[in-house]
């Protein structure tokens, strides 16, 4: 594994990248949940 120096530098972009991914994942779950509720009689 790379030294802590690389990890510290890589932590910032990865954190930023996780935020949108989390929001997208939550939105997908919410959309699929709503679709399932509408589809069910």
Secondary structure as the mmCIF struct_conf table of DSSP 4:
data_model
#
loop_
_struct_conf.conf_type_id
_struct_conf.id
_struct_conf.beg_label_comp_id
_struct_conf.beg_label_asym_id
_struct_conf.beg_label_seq_id
_struct_conf.end_label_comp_id
_struct_conf.end_label_asym_id
_struct_conf.end_label_seq_id
HELX_RH_AL_P HELX_RH_AL_P1 UNK A 4 UNK A 39
#
